[in-house]
Amino acid sequence: MVGLTVVSGLVDAFSLLGLGRVFVANMTGNVVFLGFAIAGTGGVSIEGSLLALAGFVLGARVGGRWAADRAPHRGRLLAVATGVQAGLVIVAAIVVSVVGVPDLVTQLALLGLLGLAMGGQNGVVRRLGVPDLPTTVLTRTITGLVVDAGHAPLQSRPLLSVLALLCGAIVGAALLRWLALPAPLWLAALLLVGYAIGAGVAAARPRSDDWR
C-alpha cells in the first residue's frame, strides 16, 4: 500500500504538471479543480477534469466489482491488479515517449487512461481493506494524526502514507524538471511491475493462505 501511494504521487505529478491542472489519482483535488473550470477561472480544463473523473469512476467500479465478485487470494488479487495497472501506465508512457502531448485529444486520452488506472487501484485497495493505509486521499489521515497526537501512540502507517505520497510527488516533479516528460510514468510502471511480481511470488509460497 505504501508503494502504491508512491505511484499515486508520481502519476499525479505527471498529470498535474504535464497535462494541465488535473489530478488523476486524488479526486478530491480534481473535483475542486472542476469547480474552478466550471466557474471559468484558474486556467483549468473542464474536459480534462471530467474525463479524468469519468476514467477514475469507471476504473474504481470495474476494479472493485471484479475483486468483490471473485474474492481471490489477497496476494493474487494484488498481483493481478498491479499488473493490469502497470499495463495501462506503460501504454500512457509509450504514447508520451513516442508522440509527446501534441494536442488536446492526446491530453484527454492520457487523462482518461491514467484515471482508469488509478480508479482501478483504488477499487482494489478498498477491497483489500488494509487499515490506515490509503493510497490517495490523505486529508482524513492527516486529521487523525493531529487529533490523536498526545492521546494515543503515534501510528506509523498513516505517517508512512503521508510521506510516501510526498516522496512520489517530489520524485515525479524532479523527473519532469530534470529528465523528461514521460519519466514519472516509466518509474511508476517499473514500480508496479515490481509490486505485481512480488505479490505473485508471495502468493505462491506454501503458507500464503495466511495472507487473508
PAMAR-272016 format. One line per 5 residues: for each residue z, y, x of N, C-alpha, C. Coordinates in nm, 3 decimals. Layout:
! residues N
Z,Y,X,Z,Y,X,Z,Y,X  ...
//
This chain:
! residues 212
0.000,-0.121,0.082,0.000,0.000,0.000,0.000,0.126,0.086  0.075,0.122,0.196,0.076,0.238,0.287,-0.063,0.258,0.347  -0.127,0.149,0.385,-0.263,0.160,0.439,-0.362,0.213,0.338  -0.350,0.172,0.212,-0.439,0.224,0.108,-0.413,0.372,0.082  -0.290,0.416,0.103,-0.259,0.558,0.089,-0.329,0.640,0.197
-0.335,0.584,0.319,-0.410,0.650,0.427,-0.557,0.663,0.387  -0.612,0.558,0.330,-0.751,0.561,0.284,-0.771,0.671,0.180  -0.676,0.687,0.089,-0.685,0.794,-0.011,-0.696,0.930,0.055  -0.616,0.952,0.159,-0.622,1.080,0.231,-0.755,1.100,0.300  -0.808,0.995,0.361,-0.937,1.004,0.430,-1.050,1.037,0.332
-1.054,0.965,0.221,-1.164,0.983,0.125,-1.154,1.119,0.057  -1.033,1.161,0.024,-1.019,1.293,-0.037,-1.052,1.405,0.061  -1.023,1.385,0.189,-1.062,1.485,0.289,-1.214,1.500,0.292  -1.285,1.387,0.284,-1.431,1.393,0.282,-1.482,1.463,0.156  -1.431,1.422,0.039,-1.484,1.478,-0.085,-1.448,1.626,-0.100
-1.328,1.662,-0.062,-1.283,1.800,-0.081,-1.351,1.895,0.017  -1.365,1.853,0.142,-1.421,1.939,0.245,-1.572,1.921,0.263  -1.623,1.802,0.226,-1.764,1.775,0.249,-1.852,1.784,0.126  -1.791,1.770,0.007,-1.870,1.770,-0.116,-1.832,1.883,-0.210  -1.756,1.979,-0.163,-1.709,2.085,-0.251,-1.567,2.056,-0.297
-1.512,2.140,-0.378,-1.373,2.128,-0.418,-1.356,2.024,-0.528  -1.364,1.898,-0.488,-1.349,1.787,-0.582,-1.267,1.678,-0.516  -1.163,1.630,-0.585,-1.089,1.513,-0.541,-1.152,1.389,-0.603  -1.150,1.278,-0.531,-1.195,1.151,-0.589,-1.082,1.049,-0.595  -0.970,1.076,-0.528,-0.856,0.984,-0.531,-0.740,1.042,-0.611
-0.710,1.169,-0.590,-0.597,1.234,-0.657,-0.647,1.309,-0.780  -0.634,1.244,-0.895,-0.689,1.301,-1.017,-0.607,1.419,-1.070  -0.481,1.431,-1.028,-0.403,1.548,-1.068,-0.471,1.675,-1.019  -0.504,1.678,-0.891,-0.573,1.793,-0.834,-0.710,1.812,-0.893  -0.779,1.700,-0.922,-0.913,1.711,-0.976,-0.913,1.770,-1.116
-0.814,1.734,-1.198,-0.806,1.790,-1.332,-0.779,1.941,-1.326  -0.695,1.982,-1.229,-0.669,2.125,-1.210,-0.797,2.197,-1.169  -0.873,2.139,-1.076,-1.000,2.198,-1.034,-1.099,2.203,-1.150  -1.097,2.101,-1.235,-1.184,2.101,-1.351,-1.150,2.219,-1.442  -1.021,2.248,-1.456,-0.981,2.366,-1.533,-1.035,2.494,-1.473
-1.031,2.505,-1.340,-1.088,2.622,-1.272,-1.238,2.632,-1.301  -1.306,2.515,-1.295,-1.450,2.514,-1.317,-1.485,2.558,-1.459  -1.409,2.509,-1.557,-1.434,2.548,-1.695,-1.413,2.698,-1.714  -1.313,2.752,-1.642,-1.286,2.896,-1.650,-1.388,2.978,-1.572  -1.472,2.910,-1.492,-1.577,2.980,-1.419,-1.528,3.052,-1.296
-1.424,3.000,-1.232,-1.371,3.066,-1.113,-1.342,2.963,-1.005  -1.330,3.011,-0.882,-1.294,2.923,-0.771,-1.409,2.848,-0.708  -1.530,2.870,-0.756,-1.644,2.801,-0.697,-1.640,2.650,-0.711  -1.584,2.601,-0.820,-1.570,2.458,-0.843,-1.681,2.410,-0.937  -1.736,2.293,-0.907,-1.845,2.236,-0.987,-1.789,2.159,-1.106
-1.830,2.198,-1.227,-1.790,2.122,-1.345,-1.849,1.980,-1.339  -1.977,1.973,-1.302,-2.043,1.843,-1.297,-1.975,1.750,-1.198  -1.942,1.802,-1.079,-1.878,1.719,-0.977,-1.742,1.670,-1.020  -1.661,1.759,-1.077,-1.527,1.721,-1.121,-1.534,1.618,-1.233  -1.624,1.640,-1.329,-1.637,1.547,-1.440,-1.687,1.410,-1.394
-1.783,1.408,-1.302,-1.838,1.281,-1.257,-1.735,1.203,-1.175  -1.659,1.273,-1.089,-1.554,1.207,-1.013,-1.449,1.149,-1.107  -1.413,1.225,-1.210,-1.315,1.178,-1.307,-1.368,1.059,-1.385  -1.495,1.066,-1.427,-1.554,0.955,-1.502,-1.561,0.829,-1.416  -1.602,0.844,-1.289,-1.608,0.729,-1.200,-1.470,0.668,-1.179
-1.370,0.754,-1.163,-1.233,0.707,-1.143,-1.184,0.629,-1.264  -1.207,0.684,-1.383,-1.163,0.618,-1.507,-1.231,0.482,-1.522  -1.361,0.478,-1.495,-1.434,0.351,-1.505,-1.381,0.250,-1.403  -1.359,0.296,-1.279,-1.308,0.205,-1.176,-1.169,0.153,-1.210  -1.082,0.242,-1.259,-0.947,0.201,-1.296,-0.950,0.100,-1.411
-1.038,0.125,-1.508,-1.049,0.034,-1.622,-1.097,-0.103,-1.578  -1.204,-0.105,-1.500,-1.261,-0.233,-1.457,-1.164,-0.306,-1.364  -1.110,-0.234,-1.265,-1.018,-0.297,-1.171,-0.891,-0.346,-1.237  -0.835,-0.264,-1.325,-0.712,-0.303,-1.392,-0.730,-0.420,-1.485  -0.838,-0.420,-1.565,-0.862,-0.530,-1.658,-0.897,-0.659,-1.584
-0.977,-0.646,-1.479,-1.012,-0.765,-1.400,-0.886,-0.830,-1.344  -0.796,-0.749,-1.289,-0.673,-0.803,-1.230,-0.583,-0.862,-1.336  -0.574,-0.797,-1.452,-0.484,-0.845,-1.558,-0.537,-0.972,-1.624  -0.667,-0.981,-1.646,-0.724,-1.096,-1.716,-0.716,-1.224,-1.635  -0.732,-1.212,-1.505,-0.735,-1.331,-1.421,-0.600,-1.365,-1.361
-0.515,-1.266,-1.347,-0.380,-1.286,-1.290,-0.383,-1.376,-1.167  -0.465,-1.342,-1.066,-0.476,-1.429,-0.948,-0.355,-1.410,-0.855  -0.351,-1.491,-0.752,-0.252,-1.476,-0.646,-0.258,-1.333,-0.594  -0.142,-1.270,-0.571,-0.139,-1.129,-0.533,-0.215,-1.103,-0.403  -0.204,-1.194,-0.308,-0.275,-1.176,-0.182,-0.426,-1.184,-0.200
-0.471,-1.280,-0.281,-0.615,-1.292,-0.305,-0.666,-1.173,-0.386  -0.585,-1.127,-0.480,-0.622,-1.009,-0.557,-0.643,-0.889,-0.466  -0.550,-0.866,-0.374,-0.561,-0.754,-0.281,-0.682,-0.770,-0.190  -0.706,-0.894,-0.145,-0.820,-0.920,-0.056,-0.952,-0.889,-0.125  -0.970,-0.939,-0.247,-1.096,-0.917,-0.320,-1.112,-0.770,-0.355
-1.004,-0.707,-0.402,-1.012,-0.567,-0.444,-1.048,-0.475,-0.328  -0.982,-0.494,-0.214,-1.012,-0.409,-0.099,-1.150,-0.440,-0.042  -1.194,-0.565,-0.055,-1.329,-0.599,-0.010,-1.436,-0.528,-0.092  -1.419,-0.529,-0.224,-1.513,-0.458,-0.312,-1.508,-0.308,-0.285  -1.387,-0.255,-0.271,-1.373,-0.112,-0.243,-1.440,-0.076,-0.111
-1.423,-0.161,-0.010,-1.487,-0.137,0.119,-1.639,-0.131,0.103  -1.694,-0.221,0.020,-1.839,-0.221,-0.002,-1.888,-0.090,-0.062  -1.815,-0.038,-0.159,-1.854,0.089,-0.221,-1.846,0.205,-0.123  -1.740,0.206,-0.042,-1.725,0.314,0.057,-1.831,0.303,0.166  -1.867,0.181,0.204,-1.973,0.162,0.304,-2.106,0.214,0.252
-2.137,0.188,0.126,-2.261,0.240,0.067,-2.263,0.393,0.075  -2.149,0.454,0.039,-2.141,0.601,0.046,-2.158,0.649,0.190  -2.096,0.580,0.285,-2.106,0.620,0.426,-2.249,0.607,0.477  -2.319,0.503,0.435,-2.458,0.484,0.477,-2.545,0.596,0.422  -2.525,0.630,0.295,-2.603,0.738,0.234,-2.584,0.868,0.311
-2.458,0.901,0.341,-2.430,1.026,0.412,-2.487,1.021,0.554  -2.478,0.906,0.619,-2.529,0.892,0.756,-2.680,0.905,0.761  -2.750,0.853,0.661,-2.896,0.849,0.663,-2.957,0.979,0.612  -2.909,1.026,0.497,-2.974,1.143,0.436,-2.884,1.265,0.431  -2.755,1.249,0.461,-2.662,1.362,0.450,-2.631,1.391,0.305
-2.606,1.518,0.276,-2.581,1.562,0.138,-2.679,1.676,0.110  -2.807,1.642,0.093,-2.911,1.747,0.087,-2.917,1.824,-0.044  -2.868,1.765,-0.153,-2.883,1.833,-0.282,-2.771,1.793,-0.376  -2.771,1.854,-0.493,-2.668,1.830,-0.592,-2.670,1.686,-0.643  -2.788,1.629,-0.657,-2.798,1.492,-0.708,-2.727,1.395,-0.615
-2.749,1.409,-0.484,-2.683,1.322,-0.387,-2.532,1.343,-0.390  -2.491,1.468,-0.399,-2.348,1.500,-0.405,-2.283,1.435,-0.527  -2.347,1.446,-0.642,-2.291,1.388,-0.763,-2.286,1.236,-0.755  -2.389,1.176,-0.696,-2.391,1.031,-0.681,-2.276,0.984,-0.593  -2.252,1.057,-0.486,-2.142,1.021,-0.396,-2.007,1.038,-0.464
-1.990,1.145,-0.540,-1.864,1.167,-0.611,-1.837,1.057,-0.712  -1.941,1.018,-0.786,-1.925,0.910,-0.882,-1.892,0.778,-0.815  -1.961,0.748,-0.705,-1.939,0.623,-0.633,-1.799,0.616,-0.573  -1.757,0.724,-0.509,-1.624,0.725,-0.448,-1.514,0.729,-0.555  -1.540,0.800,-0.665,-1.445,0.798,-0.775,-1.427,0.657,-0.830
-1.537,0.583,-0.842,-1.531,0.444,-0.886,-1.447,0.360,-0.791  -1.467,0.378,-0.659,-1.392,0.301,-0.559,-1.243,0.331,-0.567  -1.208,0.458,-0.579,-1.067,0.496,-0.579,-1.000,0.463,-0.714  -1.076,0.469,-0.822,-1.022,0.428,-0.950,-0.991,0.279,-0.951  -1.081,0.199,-0.895,-1.057,0.056,-0.883,-0.933,0.027,-0.801
-0.916,0.101,-0.692,-0.796,0.084,-0.609,-0.670,0.108,-0.692  -0.669,0.217,-0.768,-0.550,0.250,-0.846,-0.525,0.150,-0.958  -0.631,0.098,-1.019,-0.614,-0.003,-1.123,-0.549,-0.129,-1.069  -0.592,-0.174,-0.952,-0.537,-0.294,-0.892,-0.395,-0.269,-0.840  -0.373,-0.151,-0.782,-0.238,-0.117,-0.733,-0.138,-0.119,-0.848
-0.180,-0.069,-0.963,-0.092,-0.073,-1.081,-0.059,-0.218,-1.118  -0.159,-0.305,-1.110,-0.137,-0.446,-1.141,-0.043,-0.511,-1.041  -0.053,-0.474,-0.914,0.035,-0.530,-0.812,0.179,-0.484,-0.833  0.197,-0.359,-0.877,0.329,-0.311,-0.915,0.432,-0.309,-0.803  0.392,-0.265,-0.683,0.487,-0.255,-0.573,0.571,-0.128,-0.593
0.703,-0.139,-0.604,0.786,-0.021,-0.633,0.781,0.083,-0.522  0.781,0.210,-0.563,0.795,0.324,-0.472,0.682,0.337,-0.370  0.567,0.276,-0.399,0.454,0.289,-0.306,0.326,0.322,-0.382  0.318,0.442,-0.440,0.191,0.484,-0.500,0.091,0.512,-0.388  -0.036,0.506,-0.420,-0.136,0.529,-0.315,-0.210,0.661,-0.335
-0.178,0.734,-0.440,-0.243,0.864,-0.461,-0.142,0.970,-0.501  -0.101,0.974,-0.628,-0.016,1.083,-0.678,0.124,1.074,-0.619  0.165,1.180,-0.550,0.295,1.179,-0.482,0.392,1.284,-0.536  0.354,1.356,-0.640,0.443,1.459,-0.695,0.577,1.398,-0.737  0.571,1.290,-0.812,0.694,1.225,-0.857,0.771,1.166,-0.740
0.697,1.114,-0.641,0.762,1.056,-0.524,0.841,1.161,-0.448  0.780,1.277,-0.424,0.849,1.384,-0.352,0.968,1.434,-0.434  0.950,1.445,-0.565,1.061,1.488,-0.651,1.178,1.392,-0.640  1.150,1.262,-0.640,1.257,1.163,-0.628,1.330,1.174,-0.496  1.255,1.198,-0.389,1.319,1.211,-0.258,1.416,1.329,-0.255
1.374,1.440,-0.315,1.457,1.560,-0.314,1.578,1.545,-0.407  1.553,1.494,-0.527,1.662,1.482,-0.625,1.768,1.383,-0.578  1.724,1.273,-0.518,1.818,1.169,-0.476,1.885,1.198,-0.343  1.839,1.301,-0.272,1.897,1.333,-0.141,2.046,1.362,-0.155  2.127,1.294,-0.078,2.272,1.314,-0.080,2.343,1.231,-0.183
2.268,1.171,-0.279,2.329,1.090,-0.383,2.298,0.942,-0.367  2.200,0.912,-0.285,2.160,0.773,-0.262,2.104,0.763,-0.122  2.106,0.642,-0.062,2.049,0.625,0.071,1.901,0.663,0.073  1.856,0.722,0.182,1.716,0.762,0.194,1.626,0.639,0.187  1.532,0.642,0.096,1.440,0.531,0.078,1.319,0.549,0.169
1.289,0.447,0.246,1.179,0.459,0.343,1.042,0.449,0.277  1.030,0.373,0.168,0.899,0.353,0.107,0.837,0.483,0.056  0.909,0.562,-0.025,0.848,0.687,-0.071,0.811,0.780,0.043  0.898,0.787,0.144,0.870,0.872,0.259,0.745,0.825,0.333  0.729,0.694,0.344,0.610,0.639,0.409,0.483,0.676,0.333
0.490,0.676,0.200,0.373,0.712,0.120,0.331,0.856,0.145  0.429,0.945,0.148,0.401,1.086,0.173,0.337,1.104,0.310  0.398,1.042,0.412,0.346,1.055,0.548,0.209,0.991,0.563  0.186,0.880,0.492,0.056,0.812,0.501,-0.055,0.899,0.444  -0.031,0.961,0.329,-0.133,1.048,0.270,-0.158,1.169,0.359
-0.051,1.225,0.413,-0.064,1.339,0.504,-0.145,1.300,0.628  -0.115,1.186,0.687,-0.188,1.142,0.806,-0.335,1.117,0.775  -0.362,1.054,0.660,-0.501,1.031,0.622,-0.578,1.161,0.606  -0.514,1.261,0.544,-0.580,1.391,0.526,-0.603,1.460,0.660  -0.504,1.454,0.749,-0.518,1.518,0.880,-0.631,1.454,0.959
-0.630,1.321,0.965,-0.732,1.250,1.043,-0.871,1.273,0.981  -0.879,1.267,0.848,-1.008,1.289,0.782,-1.064,1.428,0.809  -0.977,1.529,0.799,-1.022,1.666,0.826,-1.063,1.684,0.971  -0.987,1.622,1.063,-1.021,1.632,1.205,-1.154,1.565,1.237  -1.179,1.449,1.174,-1.307,1.381,1.196,-1.424,1.464,1.143
-1.404,1.528,1.028,-1.508,1.615,0.975,-1.535,1.732,1.068  -1.429,1.786,1.125,-1.445,1.905,1.209,-1.503,1.873,1.345  -1.460,1.763,1.404,-1.494,1.739,1.543,-1.597,1.629,1.564  -1.623,1.547,1.463,-1.715,1.435,1.484,-1.839,1.446,1.395  -1.831,1.397,1.272,-1.950,1.400,1.185,-1.906,1.389,1.040
-1.994,1.428,0.949,-1.962,1.428,0.807,-1.922,1.290,0.754  -1.994,1.183,0.789,-1.955,1.053,0.733,-1.840,0.985,0.806  -1.788,1.043,0.912,-1.685,0.976,0.993,-1.562,0.933,0.913  -1.506,1.017,0.824,-1.390,0.971,0.746,-1.422,0.850,0.659  -1.545,0.844,0.606,-1.582,0.730,0.522,-1.593,0.602,0.604
-1.650,0.613,0.723,-1.661,0.494,0.808,-1.524,0.443,0.849  -1.432,0.534,0.881,-1.297,0.491,0.917,-1.228,0.427,0.797  -1.243,0.488,0.678,-1.184,0.431,0.558,-1.240,0.291,0.531  -1.372,0.275,0.547,-1.435,0.145,0.524,-1.383,0.042,0.625  -1.369,0.082,0.750,-1.318,-0.009,0.853,-1.176,-0.054,0.819
-1.093,0.038,0.777,-0.956,0.003,0.738,-0.955,-0.092,0.620  -1.039,-0.065,0.520,-1.043,-0.151,0.402,-1.089,-0.292,0.435  -1.188,-0.304,0.523,-1.232,-0.437,0.567,-1.117,-0.509,0.636  -1.043,-0.437,0.720,-0.927,-0.496,0.786,-0.821,-0.542,0.687  -0.795,-0.459,0.586,-0.697,-0.496,0.484,-0.743,-0.620,0.407
-0.871,-0.625,0.373,-0.924,-0.739,0.298,-0.910,-0.867,0.378  -0.945,-0.861,0.506,-0.934,-0.980,0.591,-0.787,-1.019,0.607  -0.700,-0.921,0.632,-0.558,-0.950,0.650,-0.496,-1.011,0.526  -0.529,-0.955,0.408,-0.474,-1.010,0.284,-0.527,-1.150,0.258  -0.656,-1.172,0.289,-0.714,-1.304,0.269,-0.650,-1.409,0.359
-0.626,-1.373,0.485,-0.560,-1.466,0.578,-0.418,-1.495,0.533  -0.346,-1.391,0.491,-0.209,-1.410,0.445,-0.203,-1.498,0.320  -0.300,-1.479,0.229,-0.301,-1.558,0.106,-0.334,-1.704,0.130  -0.400,-1.734,0.243,-0.439,-1.872,0.274,-0.329,-1.949,0.344  -0.222,-1.884,0.381,-0.113,-1.953,0.451,-0.042,-2.050,0.356
0.018,-2.157,0.411,0.081,-2.259,0.326,0.187,-2.205,0.231  0.265,-2.109,0.275,0.373,-2.057,0.193,0.336,-1.928,0.122  0.209,-1.907,0.102,0.166,-1.780,0.041,0.204,-1.770,-0.106  0.242,-1.880,-0.169,0.283,-1.875,-0.309,0.408,-1.789,-0.328  0.483,-1.764,-0.221,0.599,-1.678,-0.232,0.559,-1.531,-0.252
0.433,-1.499,-0.224,0.384,-1.362,-0.236,0.340,-1.339,-0.380  0.436,-1.318,-0.470,0.403,-1.304,-0.611,0.484,-1.192,-0.674
//
